[in-house]
Amino acid sequence: MAIGPWQIAIILVIAVLVFGGRGKISSIMGDFGKGITSFKKGLKEGAEDVKDAAEEALDVTPPRDKETLSRDKKD
């Protein structure tokens, strides 16, 4: 089984990440964590927007009947 060019490229990328400098892995993982946090925040905000829109769509004031209207006019 021969090692192809893609396998060599992957090994080189991993080697650069591990040995490429001080704090490379921690900075990459920090960016990854920030991305996940941002994604979760976006999902939460999107769910709140959908909930608000659904509540607005379902918020229908009942029609007032004639008796209620006549009582309001007297007051």
TORSE-395659 format. One line per field, with one value per residue (C-alpha): residue number from 1; residue in three letters; z, y, x. Coordinates in nm, 3 decimals, decimal comma. Example, Ala and Ser with C-alpha at 12.3 -4.5 7.8 and 13.67 -1.06 7.14 Angstrom:
2
num: [1;2]
residu: [ALA;SER]
zz: [0,780;0,714]
yy: [-0,450;-0,106]
xx: [1,230;1,367]
// end
This chain:
75
num: [1;2;3;4;5;6;7;8;9;10;11;12;13;14;15;16;17;18;19;20;21;22;23;24;25;26;27;28;29;30;31;32;33;34;35;36;37;38;39;40;41;42;43;44;45;46;47;48;49;50;51;52;53;54;55;56;57;58;59;60;61;62;63;64;65;66;67;68;69;70;71;72;73;74;75]
residu: [MET;ALA;ILE;GLY;PRO;TRP;GLN;ILE;ALA;ILE;ILE;LEU;VAL;ILE;ALA;VAL;LEU;VAL;PHE;GLY;GLY;ARG;GLY;LYS;ILE;SER;SER;ILE;MET;GLY;ASP;PHE;GLY;LYS;GLY;ILE;THR;SER;PHE;LYS;LYS;GLY;LEU;LYS;GLU;GLY;ALA;GLU;ASP;VAL;LYS;ASP;ALA;ALA;GLU;GLU;ALA;LEU;ASP;VAL;THR;PRO;PRO;ARG;ASP;LYS;GLU;THR;LEU;SER;ARG;ASP;LYS;LYS;ASP]
zz: [0,000;-0,116;0,043;-0,200;-0,232;-0,027;0,265;0,255;0,247;0,549;0,741;0,659;0,772;1,101;1,148;1,087;1,336;1,602;1,549;1,360;1,647;1,994;2,067;1,722;1,846;2,133;1,905;1,652;1,924;2,070;1,731;1,698;2,040;1,951;1,632;1,817;2,074;1,797;1,618;1,932;1,997;1,642;1,680;2,007;1,856;1,552;1,771;1,968;1,644;1,523;1,860;1,855;1,499;1,589;1,892;1,679;1,420;1,684;1,880;1,754;1,957;1,979;1,809;2,042;2,053;2,044;2,418;2,509;2,264;2,407;2,765;2,660;2,504;2,824;3,040]
yy: [0,000;0,323;0,662;0,903;1,280;1,348;1,143;1,328;1,664;1,568;1,453;1,780;1,987;1,797;1,836;2,211;2,240;2,042;2,178;2,502;2,740;2,829;2,826;2,721;2,443;2,646;2,940;2,712;2,543;2,885;2,999;2,673;2,727;3,086;2,960;2,702;2,963;3,203;2,928;2,836;3,202;3,238;2,931;3,065;3,407;3,245;3,030;3,338;3,522;3,231;3,212;3,587;3,568;3,272;3,455;3,762;3,548;3,377;3,695;3,769;3,992;3,847;4,045;4,252;4,181;4,441;4,415;4,496;4,785;4,934;4,907;5,081;5,369;5,426;5,449]
xx: [0,000;0,160;0,120;-0,046;-0,012;-0,326;-0,197;0,136;-0,047;-0,258;0,050;0,228;-0,070;-0,087;0,290;0,269;-0,016;0,168;0,520;0,445;0,482;0,387;0,016;-0,101;-0,324;-0,463;-0,543;-0,711;-0,915;-1,002;-1,130;-1,320;-1,481;-1,576;-1,735;-1,942;-2,052;-2,152;-2,342;-2,536;-2,615;-2,745;-2,965;-3,106;-3,181;-3,339;-3,563;-3,670;-3,753;-3,964;-4,142;-4,216;-4,349;-4,571;-4,709;-4,784;-4,958;-5,172;-5,249;-5,598;-5,827;-6,174;-6,448;-6,659;-7,027;-7,305;-7,373;-7,014;-7,010;-7,329;-7,193;-6,872;-7,064;-7,265;-6,951]
// end
